[in-house]
């Protein structure tokens, strides 16, 4: 049983480590805003010595109030679309860029379960946001979002989400993905 629990965490750590080079190559810092993962991304990144060279901060914005106060997510956006939405995931990622000295950001907002789901937003639904400076136009940024409905229990959803968010930012920085 302990071996099974370690394998998904190892995948998150591997994804965090793989993001290091694209950030260091640009001299960029990473920031993240996490809701349903509760800081797993930040924990994975800071597991490595030297992560302060490429990781600036992680913000756990579990409540809507935290999303508004710490990231500037408009209350109207939360009221209209809900916390688990494309719009809020993008606002969270952009909010990290606006409120922290970073050039790349990721956000995660979802329903990890076992309760809290609805027919429109089932347990396992997670929205990811990524925002980063545009290499060609340093004063502008790019932002993308994507959702996935993960199978499994709360731990499985949270670990898969942390891994996917890190991998997604890496792919985008390397120019290999264009999900919108």
Residue pairs with C-beta under 8 A, 6 or more apart in sequence:
5 155
8 155
8 156
8 159
8 160
8 163
9 44
9 159
11 159
11 163
12 40
12 41
12 44
12 159
12 162
12 163
12 166
13 44
13 47
15 44
15 162
15 163
15 164
15 166
15 167
15 170
16 41
16 44
16 45
16 47
16 48
16 166
17 48
18 166
18 167
18 170
19 30
19 45
19 54
19 166
19 169
19 170
19 173
20 48
20 51
20 54
22 170
22 173
22 174
23 29
23 30
23 54
23 104
23 173
24 53
24 54
26 103
26 135
26 173
28 54
28 102
28 103
28 104
28 132
28 133
29 54
29 55
29 56
29 101
29 102
29 103
29 104
30 45
30 54
30 55
30 56
30 102
30 104
30 105
30 106
30 169
31 55
31 56
31 57
31 58
31 59
31 96
31 97
31 100
31 102
31 104
31 105
32 41
32 42
32 45
32 57
32 58
32 59
32 96
32 105
32 106
32 107
32 108
32 165
33 58
33 59
33 61
33 67
33 70
33 71
33 92
33 93
33 95
33 96
33 105
33 106
33 107
33 108
33 129
34 40
34 41
34 42
34 58
34 59
34 60
34 61
34 107
34 108
34 162
35 60
35 61
35 62
35 67
35 83
35 92
35 107
35 108
35 109
35 110
36 62
36 108
36 109
36 110
36 111
36 112
36 126
36 157
36 158
36 161
37 108
37 112
37 158
37 161
37 162
37 165
38 60
38 62
38 158
39 58
39 60
40 158
40 159
40 161
40 162
41 58
41 106
41 108
41 162
41 165
41 166
42 55
42 57
42 58
42 60
44 162
44 166
45 51
45 55
45 58
45 166
46 55
56 100
56 101
56 102
57 100
57 102
59 66
59 70
59 71
59 96
59 100
60 66
61 67
61 70
61 71
61 73
61 92
64 73
64 75
64 78
64 83
67 73
67 78
67 83
67 88
67 91
67 92
67 95
67 109
68 74
68 75
68 78
70 95
70 99
71 91
71 92
71 95
71 96
71 98
71 99
72 91
72 95
72 98
72 99
73 88
73 91
73 92
73 95
74 91
77 87
77 88
77 91
78 88
80 87
81 87
81 88
82 88
82 121
83 109
84 109
84 110
84 111
84 121
84 125
84 126
84 127
85 109
85 127
86 127
86 145
86 147
88 109
88 127
89 107
89 108
89 109
89 127
89 128
89 129
89 145
89 147
90 107
90 129
90 131
90 143
90 144
90 145
91 129
92 107
92 109
92 129
93 105
93 106
93 107
93 129
93 130
93 131
93 143
93 145
94 105
94 129
94 131
94 141
94 143
95 107
96 102
96 105
96 106
96 107
96 131
97 103
97 105
97 131
97 132
97 133
97 141
103 132
103 133
104 130
104 131
104 132
104 133
104 169
104 173
105 129
105 130
105 131
105 132
106 128
106 129
106 130
106 131
106 165
106 166
106 168
106 169
107 128
107 129
107 130
107 131
107 165
108 126
108 127
108 128
108 129
108 161
108 162
108 165
109 126
109 127
109 129
110 124
110 125
110 126
110 127
110 157
110 161
111 117
111 121
111 122
111 123
111 124
111 125
111 126
112 123
112 124
112 126
112 154
112 157
112 158
112 161
113 123
113 124
113 153
113 154
113 157
114 123
114 153
114 154
115 123
116 123
117 123
117 124
117 125
122 149
123 157
124 149
124 150
124 151
124 152
124 157
125 147
125 148
125 149
126 147
126 148
126 149
126 150
126 157
126 161
126 164
127 145
127 146
127 147
128 145
128 146
128 147
128 148
128 161
128 164
128 165
128 168
129 143
129 144
129 145
130 143
130 144
130 145
130 165
130 168
130 169
130 172
131 141
131 142
131 143
131 144
132 141
132 142
132 143
132 169
132 172
132 173
133 140
133 141
133 142
134 140
134 141
134 142
142 172
144 172
144 178
144 179
144 180
145 179
145 180
146 168
146 179
146 180
148 160
148 161
148 164
150 156
150 157
150 160
150 161
152 160
168 177
168 179
171 177
